[in-house]
Amino acid sequence: MPKAKGKSRRQKYSYNVNRKKQNKASRRRANPRIKCAQIRHAWDSTRSVSQNLAEMGLAIDPNKAVPIPKTIQRVMQMEIDGQEGRRKIVRKPYVLNELEFEASLPEKKSETLSRDLIDYVQHMIRNHGENYKAMARDEKNYYQDTPKQIKRKINVYKRFYSEEFKAFVSSLQPEKMDQQ
C-alpha cells in the first residue's frame, strides 16, 4: 500500500513556534483544572481519582454508591448484608461539609433588565398609568410594541423589581394629586 505523499519527507524544524508555551499548554491539557475550590484544595496528586474522592466521602459512580435493586428479594438481602458491609473511612470530611454548606446557600438573583427597558416602562406608567392602548400610540414606543407586549414588559418589571416598582408608583400618587 503506498504511503501518503508528505509522510516520506523529513520534517523541518519550525522556528516560529514557542516551545515553552506549547509545553505549558500540553501540560494544562493533560491535567485538567478542577473547578470546585473545595475539591481542588483537598486533592492529593499522588493518589488516584477514586482514592481522592473516597477520602473526601464522594462517589465516582452514583450507580454503585446507591444501587437500585431489581427485585424484592434483593432488597431483603441488601438490608441483611448492608449491616455487615465494611464502611469506607472518610479522611477529609470538611470537603463534604463545605459542599453541603455551599449548596444550602440561597441562589443569587441573576435576572435583571436593561436600564433602557426600565426607563421605557417607567415613562409609560408615568404618562399613561394603566392605559395600554395609549402606551402603544406613544411616540417613545420606538419598536411599535402592541398593548399586550407593553403589558408583558411592565409585568416583567413588576416581578423583577417589586420594591422599586412600589416605590415608583407611590411617588406618582402625590404628583397626580397636585395636578388635580
KOLTORMAR-98074 format. One record per residue: residue in three letters; x, y, z of N, C-alpha, C in turn. Coordinates in steps of 0.2 Angstrom, whole numbers, plus 5000, padded with zeros to 4 digits. Last residue first. Example, Ala and Ser with C-alpha at 12.3 -4.5 7.8 and 13.67 -1.06 7.14 Angstrom:
BEGIN
SER506449895035506849955036506450005039;ALA506649725039506249785039506649845039;
***
This chain:
BEGIN
GLN472853395200472153395201471953455205;GLN474153395202473953415196473153425196;ASP474353345215474553415214474253435207;MET473953205213473553245217473753325216;LYS475053165205474353165202473853215206;GLU476053175214476053215208475353225205;PRO475753075223475753145225475753195219;GLN475952955215475252975218475253045220;LEU477252935212476752965206476152985209;SER477752865222478052935221477552965216;SER477152745221476952785227477152855226;VAL477752695210477052705209476852755215;PHE479052685215478952725209478252745209;ALA478952585225479152655227479052705221;LYS478552475218478052505223478252575225;PHE479652455210479052475207478552505212;GLU480652425220480752485216480052505213;GLU480052305224480052355229480152425225;SER480052225212479452235215479452295220;TYR480852195199480952245204480352265208;PHE480252075193481052085195481152135200;ARG478952105192479152045195479852045197;LYS478852235186478552225192478852165196;TYR479452195173479752245178479452245185;VAL478452105169479152085170479552135175;ASN477452195167477352145172478052115174;ILE477952275157477852305163477752255169;LYS477952185147478552215149478552245156;ARG476652155145477052105147477752135150;LYS476152285141475852255147476352195150;ILE476752285128476952335133476752305140;GLN476152175122476852175123477052225128;LYS474852225122474952165126475752165127;PRO474952345113474752345120474952285125;THR476452315104475752315104475552325112;ASP477852425100477552365103476752375104;GLN478752495091478052485090477752425093;TYR479952535096479852475092479152455091;TYR479652665101480052655095479952595092;ASN478752745110478652675108479052655101;LYS478752875111479352845114479252765112;GLU477452915107478052925102478652895105;ASP476152805110476552845112477152855108;ARG475252705107475252755102475752815104;ALA475352615117475552585111475652645106;MET474852695128475552675128475852655121;ALA473552685125473852745124474652745124;LYS473352555128473252575121473552645120;TYR473552545141474052515137473952535130;ASN473352635155473052635148473552615143;GLU473852655168473652585166473352585159;GLY474852785165474552745170474452675168;HIS475452875156474852845154474552805159;ASN476652925161476252965157475552935155;ARG477252835170477152905172476652935168;ILE477252715162476752715168476652795170;MET478152755152477452735150477052745156;HIS479352775160479052835156478352815154;GLN479552645165479352705170479052765166;VAL479852585153479252565157479052615162;TYR481052655149480452645145479852635149;ASP481852625160481652695159481052695154;ILE481952485158481752515165481452585164;LEU482552475146481952455147481552475153;ASP483852545149483352565144482652545145;ARG484452455158484252515160483752555155;SER483752285157484252335155483952405157;LEU483552185171483352215165483752265163;THR484052025178484052095178483752115171;GLU484351885187483951905182483851985183;SER484951835198485351845192484951875186;LYS485151825214484651845209485051875203;LYS485951675220485951745219485451765214;GLU485151555231485451575225485451645224;PRO485651525248485151545243485551565237;LEU486651385253486551455252486051475247;SER486851245252486251275256486151345255;ALA487951225245487351205242486751235246;GLU488951265255488851305249488151295245;PHE488751165264488551225266488451275260;GLU489151055256488451055259488251125261;LEU490451085254490051075249489351085251;GLU490951085268490951145264490551145258;ASN490750945271490450995275490351065271;LEU491650885262490850875261490550925265;VAL492850935267492650945260491850935259;TYR492950885280492750955279492650975272;PRO493250755279492550765280492450845279;LYS494450665274494350735273493650755273;ARG494250535277494850565280494750645279;VAL493150415279493150475276493750515280;ILE493250245276493450295280493550365277;LYS491850145272492450175270492650235274;ARG491349995280491250065279491950095277;ARG490749835275491349875278491149945276;GLY489249755280489649785275490249835278;GLU488249725289488949695290489449725285;GLN487149785284487449805291488149775292;GLY486949735272487149805272487449825279;ASP486349615273487049615271487349695272;ILE485049645275485349605280486149615279;GLU484749735265484649755272485049715277;MET485049645254485449705255485349735262;GLN484049555255484649535256485149595257;MET482949635252482949605259483649575260;VAL483149665239483149725244483249695251;ARG483149545233483749585233483749635238;GLN481749525233482249485237482949515238;ILE481249625225481149625232481649585236;THR482349675212481849635214481749645222;LYS483349765209482949745204482349705206;PRO483949915217483849845217483249825212;ILE485150025213484450025213484249945212;PRO486450085224486250045218485450035219;VAL487350215226486650205228486350155223;ALA488650185221488550215228487850205230;LYS488450145208488750095213488650125220;ASN487950255202487550195202487850145207;PRO488850355204488250365208487850295208;ASP490550345205489950315201489350315205;ILE491250405214491450415207490850395203;ALA490750505229490750435225490950455217;LEU491550565243491250575237491250515233;GLY492450575254491750555255491350565249;MET493750605252493350655253492550635255;GLU494250475250494450515256494050575257;ALA493650455237493450415243493650445249;LEU494350545229493650555230493350515236;ASN495650485230495550555232494750565234;GLN495450355224495650365231495550435234;SER494950395211494550355215494750365223;VAL496150455206495550495207495050455212;SER497650415216497150415210496550455211;ARG498950525223498350475223497950475217;THR499650635222500050565222499550515222;SER498950745223499150725216499450655216;ASP497550775232498250745233498450715226;TRP496450905235496650855230497350835232;ALA495951005242496050945246496350885242;HIS495751105233496251115239496351055242;ARG494851055224495451065222495951075227;ILE493651045232493950985230494750995228;GLN493451185234493551135240493851075238;ALA493251235221493851255225493951205231;CYS492951155206492751165213493351175217;LYS493751135194493451205195493151215202;ILE495351085191494751065195494351135197;ARG496051075175495951115181495251095184;PRO496850925169496350975168496251005175;ASN498350885163498050895170497450945170;ALA498450905149498550835152498250835159;ARG498351045147497850995144497850925147;ARG499451085153498751105156498251065153;ARG500451025145500351005152499651025155;SER500151095133500051025133500050995141;ALA500551225137499851215135499751135135;LYS501851215140501451235146500651215144;ASN502351185127502451135133501951145139;GLN502051305121501751245118501751185124;LYS502851395127502151405128501851335126;LYS504151335124503951345131503151355132;ARG504151355110504151285113503951285120;ASN503351445098503651455105503551385109;VAL503851435082503451405087503751415093;ASN504751475071504251525074503751495079;TYR505451365067505751415071505251465075;SER505251205064504851265064505151315069;TYR506151095055506051125062505751185061;LYS505350975044505851035045505651065052;GLN505450795042505050855044505550915046;ARG505750715026506050735033505650795035;ARG504550635017505050685018505150695025;SER503450545018504150515017504650565018;LYS502250615020502550575025503250555024;GLY501750675009502050715013502450675019;LYS501050565002501550604999501950645004;ALA500750415011500550475009501150515007;LYS501250255003501250305008500950375006;PRO500350114996500850174995500750215001;MET500449945000500050005000500450065000;
***
